[in-house]
């Protein structure tokens, strides 16, 4: 169904097919015409496992977002609600059912079905009983979809608030759901022999996953090594700086500036002019163009992980190549040559349209990256990344507050200064708080409280851990190259994400054994475990590592980010995989793909009057 998901040693297409079968089972449970009412946060992600035509083939005639408003008049026999476990959404479902039952006349009675993704919630079921609608549901079940396949090497659980739930609300539900997701991968691709990780919740996740694995009959007796050789679990809290830093890859900038939602990008349609091969009617500025971004498009697969400064050259090269290919038709040709040209023509026209699209996207990005505000903020954050002037109030941040710049932009730089200095001096922290309250109002204290709970704002204590790690792991590179890079630091121009630096060290023969000083500086425990056989753990430590190091077959390593990861980190891991000496393929899995804006948004409390 999605050809671009296949082709790697671990075939992500199998995962997509598994979840498509789950969805098919739901649709086949009820005969006749169907309407699906989606939890809005799921409508996009489910498009990654099933196309609209697939739903249409199985009698889905209507689809609507789940809200408290009455449903429009729909002539269907079955109404299927698919939602995450959320009490507010249960209120919407109750309202929808009550409204439909009031509308019922002599027409055909509608049947209601409810499916929770990924698992049923007793609390939500009880809430529906209290609302008096549970008895109206013909069936309540699970839609066991743990991961959404974003690309052939990238999986997301689409849980946008996982970090906030863990670190602000103290809700460990996402750890349990992550463990279930990792179990699904092991059932499909085999037991993962070696697992290591860093961070308090990373260790809890592994302990829970290991416990489930012992009791799981599908993988419990399987003593064979699966497709995945190793798993690394990283707690987002060990590296918050890399989330807050501005991503400078093509895909990272698209996500930061415009937002990529389930591989889909929406941009003003009027910026995409009338093409010769695809004429467009006159479009108003309010209309948007939908663009799908994945490795199924060859040009995007080449562009996405490049530093933005390299994008122009690649687009120019492709434009020149396609132009010369199209010019061939004007030369003297035999009939057979013309036939070959005509066969190649659709592909050439598709490439031409692709070049035009990405040229427009690059122009839209350049308008932002060339702006004084963007460049000034970037200069300020890069000084903090180098640990410059972190012990006193930043004059640039003071100016931003005075100009009433967006609160999120101000808080990001204050948090970066705090992380760079391993905390802010108490008088500096108090000063910033006073300034923020005076300009943005008392309500910003709730947001500041969230940032303090998350460890993004705190008084300075103890060692300068970030500065130590910066030097020990070479996080900031003086001679960084952006266009033809030799190091992962190109994703932020000169700063290497700490998480990926740890993975880079793991690929070396000594692994993390030589990094004890570094690992002890980071928060939370580190672990290195083996599950080669169901009978015990750690029994083949020597033989397994030697087997891996001597093998000529590429290792496949699953890297799981608990709390989200950025496109820049994904790009850095892909860069490592391209280096021949590493002989490795990465599968990146995360609770959610995030950027500096979406990460901070989950902490900002909006108080409505």
C-alpha positions as CSV (number, residue, x, y, z in Angstrom):
1,X,0.0,0.0,0.0
2,X,2.9,2.4,0.8
3,X,5.9,1.3,-1.4
4,X,8.4,3.8,0.2
5,X,8.1,2.0,3.6
6,X,9.9,-1.1,2.2
7,X,13.5,-1.8,1.1
8,X,15.4,-1.8,4.4
9,X,16.6,-4.7,6.4
10,X,13.7,-4.0,8.8
11,X,10.6,-3.7,6.5
12,X,8.4,-1.0,8.1
13,X,5.8,-1.9,5.5
14,X,5.0,-5.0,7.6
15,X,4.1,-2.8,10.5
16,X,1.9,-0.7,8.4
17,X,0.1,-3.8,7.0
18,X,-0.4,-5.1,10.6
19,X,-2.2,-2.0,11.6
20,X,-4.1,-1.8,8.4
21,X,-5.4,-5.3,9.2
22,X,-6.4,-4.1,12.7
23,X,-8.4,-1.3,11.1
24,X,-9.9,-3.7,8.5
25,X,-11.1,-5.9,11.4
26,X,-12.9,-2.9,12.9
27,X,-14.6,-2.0,9.7
28,X,-15.7,-5.6,9.0
29,X,-17.2,-5.9,12.4
30,X,-20.2,-3.8,11.3
31,X,-22.0,-4.4,8.1
32,X,-23.5,-1.7,5.9
33,X,-22.6,1.9,5.4
34,X,-20.3,3.6,8.0
35,X,-19.3,7.0,9.2
36,X,-16.1,7.4,11.2
37,X,-15.9,10.1,13.8
38,X,-12.1,10.7,14.5
39,X,-10.4,12.1,17.5
40,X,-8.9,15.1,15.6
41,X,-5.4,14.2,16.8
42,X,-5.7,10.8,15.0
43,X,-7.2,11.7,11.7
44,X,-3.8,12.6,10.2
45,X,-1.7,9.8,11.7
46,X,-4.2,7.1,10.7
47,X,-3.6,8.3,7.1
48,X,-0.1,6.8,7.5
49,X,-1.5,3.3,7.8
50,X,-4.5,3.4,5.5
51,X,-5.4,5.6,2.5
52,X,-8.9,7.1,2.1
53,X,-9.5,4.7,-0.8
54,X,-9.0,1.8,1.5
55,X,-11.7,3.2,3.8
56,X,-14.0,3.9,0.9
57,X,-13.7,0.3,-0.3
58,X,-15.1,-0.8,3.0
59,X,-18.2,1.3,2.9
60,X,-16.9,4.3,4.9
61,X,-19.0,7.1,3.2
62,X,-18.4,9.9,5.7
63,X,-15.7,11.1,8.1
64,X,-15.9,13.9,10.7
65,X,-13.7,15.2,13.5
66,X,-15.0,14.5,17.0
67,X,-16.4,17.6,18.7
68,X,-19.2,18.6,20.9
69,X,-21.2,20.0,18.0
70,X,-24.2,17.9,16.7
71,X,-23.2,15.7,13.8
72,X,-24.7,16.7,10.4
73,X,-27.5,14.5,9.0
74,X,-25.8,11.4,7.8
75,X,-27.5,8.5,6.1
76,X,-25.4,5.6,7.4
77,X,-26.2,2.5,9.4
78,X,-23.1,2.5,11.6
79,X,-21.3,5.3,13.4
80,X,-17.8,4.4,14.5
81,X,-15.9,6.6,17.1
82,X,-12.1,6.1,17.1
83,X,-10.4,8.1,19.9
84,X,-7.7,8.3,22.5
85,X,-8.7,7.8,26.1
86,X,-9.6,11.4,27.2
87,X,-12.5,12.4,29.4
88,X,-13.1,15.6,27.4
89,X,-13.5,13.5,24.3
90,X,-15.9,11.2,26.2
91,X,-18.1,14.2,26.8
92,X,-18.2,14.9,23.0
93,X,-19.1,11.3,22.3
94,X,-21.9,11.4,24.8
95,X,-23.2,14.6,23.3
96,X,-23.1,13.1,19.8
97,X,-25.0,10.0,20.8
98,X,-27.6,11.9,22.7
99,X,-28.1,14.2,19.7
100,X,-28.4,11.3,17.2
101,X,-30.9,9.5,19.5
102,X,-33.0,12.7,19.7
103,X,-33.0,12.9,15.9
104,X,-34.1,9.3,15.4
105,X,-37.4,9.1,13.6
106,X,-38.9,6.3,11.6
107,X,-35.6,5.9,9.8
108,X,-33.2,3.1,10.2
109,X,-31.7,2.8,13.7
110,X,-28.0,3.7,13.8
111,X,-25.5,1.5,15.6
112,X,-22.7,3.1,17.6
113,X,-19.2,1.6,18.0
114,X,-16.3,2.9,20.1
115,X,-12.7,2.0,19.7
116,X,-9.9,3.3,21.9
117,X,-6.4,3.8,20.5
118,X,-4.2,2.0,21.6
119,X,-6.2,0.5,24.6
120,X,-9.5,0.7,26.4
121,X,-9.8,2.9,29.4
122,X,-11.9,1.8,32.4
123,X,-12.1,5.4,33.6
124,X,-13.5,6.5,30.2
125,X,-16.0,3.7,30.1
126,X,-17.2,4.6,33.6
127,X,-17.5,8.2,32.5
128,X,-19.7,7.1,29.6
129,X,-21.9,5.1,31.9
130,X,-22.3,8.1,34.1
131,X,-23.4,10.1,31.0
132,X,-26.0,7.5,30.3
133,X,-24.7,6.5,26.8
134,X,-22.6,3.4,27.4
135,X,-25.7,1.1,26.9
136,X,-26.2,2.7,23.4
137,X,-22.8,1.4,22.2
138,X,-23.1,-1.8,20.3
139,X,-19.4,-2.6,20.9
140,X,-16.5,-1.1,22.8
141,X,-13.0,-2.3,21.8
142,X,-9.3,-1.5,21.2
143,X,-7.6,-0.2,18.0
144,X,-4.2,-1.7,18.7
145,X,-2.1,0.8,16.8
146,X,1.1,1.7,18.7
147,X,3.3,3.3,16.1
148,X,2.5,5.3,13.0
149,X,5.1,4.7,10.2
150,X,6.4,8.1,9.2
151,X,9.0,6.7,6.8
152,X,11.0,3.6,6.1
153,X,13.3,4.3,9.1
154,X,11.1,6.5,11.3
155,X,8.2,5.6,13.6
156,X,6.1,7.9,15.8
157,X,3.5,7.1,18.5
158,X,2.0,10.6,18.0
159,X,1.8,11.3,21.7
160,X,2.5,15.1,21.8
161,X,2.3,15.6,25.5
162,X,4.4,12.6,26.7
163,X,7.2,14.7,28.2
164,X,4.7,17.0,30.0
165,X,2.8,14.0,31.3
166,X,5.9,12.4,32.8
167,X,7.7,15.5,34.1
168,X,4.9,17.9,35.0
169,X,1.9,15.8,35.7
170,X,3.7,12.7,37.0
171,X,1.5,10.5,34.8
172,X,3.5,7.4,33.6
173,X,0.8,6.2,31.1
174,X,3.1,6.9,28.1
175,X,5.8,4.6,29.6
176,X,3.3,1.7,29.7
177,X,2.1,2.5,26.1
178,X,5.7,2.7,24.9
179,X,6.4,-0.7,26.4
180,X,3.4,-2.1,24.6
181,X,4.7,-0.5,21.4
182,X,8.2,-2.0,21.8
183,X,6.6,-5.4,22.4
184,X,4.7,-5.1,19.1
185,X,8.0,-4.5,17.3
186,X,9.6,-7.6,19.0
187,X,6.6,-9.8,18.1
188,X,6.9,-8.7,14.5
189,X,10.7,-8.5,14.0
190,X,12.0,-10.8,16.7
191,X,13.6,-10.5,20.1
192,X,16.1,-7.6,20.4
193,X,19.3,-9.2,21.9
194,X,20.9,-6.2,23.4
195,X,19.3,-3.1,25.0
196,X,21.0,-0.1,26.5
197,X,19.9,3.3,27.5
198,X,20.1,6.4,29.7
199,X,17.7,8.2,31.9
200,X,15.3,7.4,34.7
201,X,12.2,6.8,32.6
202,X,14.3,5.0,30.0
203,X,15.3,2.5,32.6
204,X,11.7,2.2,33.8
205,X,10.5,1.6,30.3
206,X,13.0,-1.1,29.7
207,X,12.2,-2.9,33.0
208,X,8.5,-2.9,32.1
209,X,9.2,-4.1,28.5
210,X,11.5,-6.8,29.8
211,X,8.9,-8.0,32.3
212,X,6.2,-8.1,29.5
213,X,8.6,-10.0,27.3
214,X,9.0,-12.8,29.9
215,X,5.3,-13.3,30.0
216,X,4.6,-13.0,26.3
217,X,4.1,-16.4,24.6
218,X,4.7,-15.0,21.1
219,X,8.3,-14.0,21.7
220,X,9.0,-15.7,25.1
221,X,10.0,-19.0,23.5
222,X,11.7,-17.5,20.5
223,X,15.4,-18.0,21.0
224,X,16.4,-16.7,17.6
225,X,17.9,-13.3,17.0
226,X,15.5,-11.0,15.2
227,X,16.0,-8.4,12.5
228,X,17.0,-5.7,15.1
229,X,20.4,-6.3,16.7
230,X,20.3,-3.6,19.4
231,X,18.0,-1.1,21.0
232,X,19.0,2.2,22.6
233,X,16.4,3.9,24.8
234,X,17.0,7.6,25.5
235,X,15.0,9.7,28.0
236,X,14.4,13.2,26.5
237,X,15.4,14.8,29.9
238,X,19.1,13.9,29.4
239,X,19.4,16.4,26.5
240,X,17.0,19.3,26.5
241,X,19.4,21.7,24.8
242,X,19.1,19.8,21.4
243,X,15.3,20.3,21.4
244,X,15.5,24.1,22.1
245,X,18.3,24.7,19.5
246,X,17.2,25.9,16.1
247,X,17.3,23.1,13.5
248,X,19.1,24.1,10.3
249,X,18.3,21.1,8.1
250,X,15.8,21.5,5.3
251,X,13.2,19.2,7.0
252,X,13.9,20.7,10.4
253,X,13.3,24.2,9.2
254,X,10.1,23.2,7.4
255,X,8.8,21.7,10.6
256,X,9.8,24.6,12.8
257,X,8.5,27.3,10.5
258,X,5.4,25.7,9.0
259,X,4.8,22.5,10.9
260,X,4.8,19.0,9.4
261,X,1.8,17.0,10.5
262,X,1.9,13.3,9.7
263,X,4.2,13.9,6.7
264,X,1.8,16.5,5.4
265,X,2.6,20.2,4.9
266,X,0.1,22.9,4.2
267,X,1.3,26.1,2.5
268,X,-0.4,29.1,0.8
269,X,-1.5,27.9,-2.6
270,X,-1.0,31.3,-4.2
271,X,2.8,30.9,-3.8
272,X,2.8,27.8,-6.1
273,X,2.2,29.3,-9.5
274,X,0.5,27.9,-12.5
275,X,2.6,25.0,-13.8
276,X,2.7,24.0,-17.5
277,X,2.1,20.3,-16.7
278,X,-0.5,20.9,-13.9
279,X,-2.5,24.0,-14.6
280,X,-4.1,25.5,-11.5
281,X,-7.2,27.7,-11.4
282,X,-6.8,31.2,-9.8
283,X,-6.3,30.6,-6.1
284,X,-7.0,33.0,-3.3
285,X,-4.5,33.5,-0.5
286,X,-6.8,31.8,2.0
287,X,-6.4,28.5,0.1
288,X,-3.6,26.1,0.9
289,X,-1.6,23.6,-1.1
290,X,-1.1,20.1,0.6
291,X,2.3,18.6,0.1
292,X,3.2,15.1,1.2
293,X,6.8,14.8,2.4
294,X,8.4,11.4,2.6
295,X,11.2,9.3,0.9
296,X,8.8,8.2,-1.8
297,X,9.8,11.4,-3.5
298,X,13.4,11.0,-4.6
299,X,14.3,14.8,-4.5
300,X,12.9,15.2,-1.0
301,X,14.8,12.1,0.2
302,X,18.0,13.8,-1.0
303,X,17.1,17.3,0.4
304,X,15.6,16.6,3.7
305,X,18.7,15.9,5.8
306,X,20.9,18.6,4.2
307,X,21.9,21.8,5.9
308,X,19.7,24.5,4.4
309,X,22.8,26.2,2.9
310,X,23.3,23.2,0.7
311,X,19.7,23.0,-0.6
312,X,20.1,25.8,-3.3
313,X,23.0,24.0,-5.0
314,X,21.1,20.7,-5.2
315,X,18.0,22.3,-6.6
316,X,20.0,24.2,-9.2
317,X,21.8,20.9,-10.2
318,X,18.5,19.0,-10.6
319,X,16.9,21.9,-12.5
320,X,19.8,22.0,-15.0
321,X,19.7,18.2,-15.4
322,X,15.9,18.1,-16.1
323,X,16.2,21.1,-18.4
324,X,18.9,19.5,-20.6
325,X,16.9,16.1,-20.6
326,X,13.8,17.9,-21.9
327,X,15.8,19.7,-24.5
328,X,16.8,16.4,-26.0
329,X,13.4,16.2,-27.8
330,X,14.5,19.0,-30.2
331,X,17.4,17.0,-31.7
332,X,17.3,14.7,-34.7
333,X,16.1,11.3,-33.4
334,X,15.2,8.0,-34.7
335,X,11.7,6.5,-34.0
336,X,13.2,4.2,-31.3
337,X,14.9,7.2,-29.6
338,X,11.7,9.1,-29.6
339,X,9.8,6.2,-28.2
340,X,12.3,5.9,-25.3
341,X,12.0,9.7,-24.7
342,X,8.2,9.5,-24.6
343,X,8.4,6.6,-22.0
344,X,10.7,8.8,-19.8
345,X,8.6,11.9,-20.2
346,X,6.0,11.4,-17.4
347,X,8.9,10.8,-14.9
348,X,10.7,13.9,-16.2
349,X,7.6,16.1,-15.8
350,X,7.0,14.7,-12.3
351,X,10.6,15.6,-11.4
352,X,10.2,19.1,-12.9
353,X,7.1,19.6,-10.8
354,X,8.9,18.3,-7.7
355,X,11.8,20.8,-8.3
356,X,9.3,23.7,-8.7
357,X,7.6,22.7,-5.4
358,X,10.8,22.5,-3.4
359,X,12.2,25.7,-4.9
360,X,9.1,27.5,-3.7
361,X,9.3,25.9,-0.2
362,X,13.0,26.9,-0.1
363,X,12.1,30.5,-1.0
364,X,9.5,30.6,1.8
365,X,12.1,29.3,4.3
366,X,14.7,31.8,3.1
367,X,12.3,34.7,3.7
368,X,12.3,33.7,7.4
369,X,15.9,32.7,7.8
370,X,17.1,36.0,6.2
371,X,15.0,38.1,8.5
372,X,16.8,40.2,11.2
373,X,14.7,38.6,14.0
374,X,15.7,35.1,13.0
375,X,19.4,35.9,12.6
376,X,19.5,37.9,15.9
377,X,17.9,35.0,17.9
378,X,20.2,32.5,16.2
379,X,23.3,34.5,17.1
380,X,22.1,34.8,20.8
381,X,21.4,31.1,21.1
382,X,24.8,30.2,19.5
383,X,26.5,32.3,22.1
384,X,24.7,30.3,24.8
385,X,25.7,27.0,23.1
386,X,29.3,28.1,23.5
387,X,28.7,29.1,27.1
388,X,29.3,32.8,26.5
389,X,27.9,35.3,29.1
390,X,25.6,32.8,30.8
391,X,26.0,34.3,34.3
392,X,24.4,37.7,33.8
393,X,21.2,38.9,32.2
394,X,21.3,38.9,28.4
395,X,20.9,42.3,26.9
396,X,19.3,40.7,23.9
397,X,16.7,38.9,26.0
398,X,16.1,42.2,27.9
399,X,15.4,43.9,24.6
400,X,13.1,41.1,23.5
401,X,11.0,41.5,26.7
402,X,10.9,45.3,26.3
403,X,9.6,44.9,22.7
404,X,7.0,42.4,23.9
405,X,8.4,39.7,21.6
406,X,6.3,36.4,21.6
407,X,6.6,34.8,25.1
408,X,7.7,31.5,23.6
409,X,10.7,33.0,21.9
410,X,11.8,34.8,25.1
411,X,11.4,31.7,27.3
412,X,13.3,29.5,24.8
413,X,16.4,31.7,25.1
414,X,16.2,32.0,28.8
415,X,15.9,28.2,29.1
416,X,18.9,27.8,26.8
417,X,20.9,30.2,28.9
418,X,19.9,28.3,32.0
419,X,20.9,24.9,30.5
420,X,24.2,26.3,29.3
421,X,25.1,27.6,32.7
422,X,23.7,24.5,34.5
423,X,21.2,26.8,36.1
424,X,20.9,30.6,36.5
425,X,22.3,32.6,39.3
426,X,19.4,33.3,41.7
427,X,19.5,37.0,41.2
428,X,19.4,36.6,37.4
429,X,16.5,34.1,37.7
430,X,14.6,36.4,39.9
431,X,15.3,39.4,37.6
432,X,14.0,37.5,34.6
433,X,10.8,36.4,36.5
434,X,10.1,40.0,37.5
435,X,10.5,41.3,34.0
436,X,8.3,38.6,32.5
437,X,5.5,39.2,35.0
438,X,5.6,43.0,34.4
439,X,5.4,42.6,30.6
440,X,3.4,39.4,30.1
441,X,1.2,39.4,33.2
442,X,0.8,37.2,36.2
443,X,-0.5,34.3,34.2
444,X,3.0,33.6,32.9
445,X,4.0,32.4,36.4
446,X,2.1,29.2,35.7
447,X,4.2,28.6,32.6
448,X,7.4,29.5,34.5
449,X,6.3,26.9,37.2
450,X,6.0,24.2,34.5
451,X,9.4,25.0,33.1
452,X,10.9,24.8,36.6
453,X,9.2,21.4,37.2
454,X,10.7,20.2,33.9
455,X,14.2,21.3,34.8
456,X,14.4,23.9,32.1
457,X,14.5,26.8,34.6
458,X,16.4,26.4,37.9
459,X,18.9,28.1,40.2
460,X,22.6,27.4,39.6
461,X,24.1,24.6,41.7
462,X,27.1,22.4,41.6
463,X,29.3,21.7,38.5
464,X,28.9,23.3,35.1
465,X,27.7,20.0,33.7
466,X,26.8,21.3,30.2
467,X,30.2,23.0,29.7
468,X,32.0,19.8,30.8
469,X,29.9,17.7,28.4
470,X,30.4,20.2,25.6
471,X,34.2,19.7,25.9
472,X,34.2,16.0,26.6
473,X,31.8,15.1,23.7
474,X,32.9,17.8,21.3
475,X,29.4,19.2,21.1
476,X,30.4,22.5,19.5
477,X,32.7,22.1,16.5
478,X,35.0,25.0,15.5
479,X,35.6,24.0,11.9
480,X,32.1,22.7,11.1
481,X,31.2,22.3,7.4
482,X,27.6,22.8,6.3
483,X,27.6,21.9,2.6
484,X,29.8,18.7,2.5
485,X,29.8,17.8,6.2
486,X,32.2,15.4,7.9
487,X,30.4,15.6,11.3
488,X,26.9,15.5,12.7
489,X,27.3,19.0,14.0
490,X,26.1,20.3,10.5
491,X,22.5,19.8,11.6
492,X,22.7,22.9,13.8
493,X,25.6,24.5,11.8
494,X,28.2,23.8,14.5
495,X,26.4,22.1,17.4
496,X,26.1,18.3,17.6
497,X,23.0,16.9,19.4
498,X,24.2,15.2,22.6
499,X,21.8,12.2,22.1
500,X,23.4,11.4,18.7
501,X,26.9,12.0,20.0
502,X,26.2,9.2,22.6
503,X,25.0,6.9,19.7
504,X,28.1,7.8,17.8
505,X,30.3,6.6,20.7
506,X,28.2,3.4,21.0
507,X,29.2,2.4,17.5
508,X,32.9,2.4,18.5
509,X,34.4,-0.9,19.6
510,X,34.5,0.1,23.2
511,X,30.9,1.3,23.1
512,X,29.9,3.3,26.2
513,X,32.5,1.6,28.4
514,X,34.8,4.5,27.9
515,X,32.1,7.1,28.6
516,X,31.5,6.4,32.3
517,X,32.5,10.0,33.3
518,X,30.1,11.4,30.7
519,X,27.2,9.1,31.6
520,X,27.5,9.9,35.3
521,X,27.3,13.6,34.5
522,X,23.9,13.2,32.8
523,X,20.7,12.8,34.9
524,X,19.3,9.3,35.6
525,X,20.8,5.8,35.5
526,X,22.4,4.1,32.5
527,X,21.9,0.4,31.7
528,X,23.2,-2.2,29.3
529,X,21.2,-5.4,29.2
530,X,21.1,-8.6,27.2
531,X,18.1,-10.8,26.4
532,X,19.7,-13.4,24.2
533,X,17.6,-16.2,25.6
534,X,14.4,-16.4,27.6
535,X,16.1,-18.3,30.5
536,X,18.3,-15.4,31.6
537,X,19.9,-12.1,31.0
538,X,23.6,-11.2,30.6
539,X,24.7,-14.8,29.9
540,X,26.3,-14.1,26.6
541,X,27.8,-10.7,27.2
542,X,31.2,-11.5,25.8
543,X,30.1,-13.7,22.9
544,X,27.4,-11.3,21.7
545,X,29.6,-8.2,21.5
546,X,32.3,-10.1,19.7
547,X,29.7,-11.5,17.3
548,X,28.5,-8.0,16.5
549,X,32.0,-6.5,16.1
550,X,33.2,-9.3,13.8
551,X,30.2,-9.4,11.6
552,X,30.3,-7.9,8.1
553,X,26.5,-7.7,8.0
554,X,25.2,-4.2,8.8
555,X,23.9,-3.9,12.3
556,X,20.4,-2.6,12.7
557,X,19.9,-0.4,15.8
558,X,16.5,0.8,17.0
559,X,16.8,4.2,18.8
560,X,13.8,5.0,20.9
561,X,13.3,8.6,22.2
562,X,11.0,8.7,25.2
563,X,9.6,12.3,25.2
564,X,10.1,13.2,21.6
565,X,12.9,13.8,19.1
566,X,13.7,16.4,16.4
567,X,14.2,16.0,12.7
568,X,17.7,17.3,13.2
569,X,18.5,14.3,15.5
570,X,17.0,12.0,12.8
571,X,19.1,13.6,10.1
572,X,22.3,13.2,12.3
573,X,21.5,9.5,12.8
574,X,21.0,9.1,9.0
575,X,24.4,10.8,8.5
576,X,26.1,8.3,10.8
577,X,24.4,5.4,8.9
578,X,25.9,6.7,5.6
579,X,29.4,6.5,6.9
580,X,30.8,3.2,5.6
581,X,33.0,2.5,8.7
582,X,29.9,2.4,10.9
583,X,28.2,-0.4,9.0
584,X,24.9,0.3,10.6
585,X,21.2,1.0,9.8
586,X,19.1,2.9,12.2
587,X,15.4,2.7,12.9
588,X,14.3,5.8,14.8
589,X,11.2,5.5,17.0
590,X,9.7,8.2,19.3
591,X,6.7,9.2,21.2
592,X,6.4,12.3,18.9
593,X,8.5,14.3,16.4
594,X,9.0,17.7,18.0
595,X,10.7,21.0,17.5
596,X,11.6,24.0,19.7
597,X,8.2,25.5,19.2
598,X,5.9,22.4,19.8
599,X,8.1,21.4,22.7
600,X,7.7,24.7,24.5
601,X,4.0,25.0,23.6
602,X,3.2,22.0,25.9
603,X,4.4,24.1,28.9
604,X,2.7,27.4,28.1
605,X,-0.5,27.9,30.0
606,X,-3.1,30.0,28.2
607,X,-5.5,31.5,30.6
608,X,-8.8,32.6,29.0
609,X,-10.7,35.4,30.6
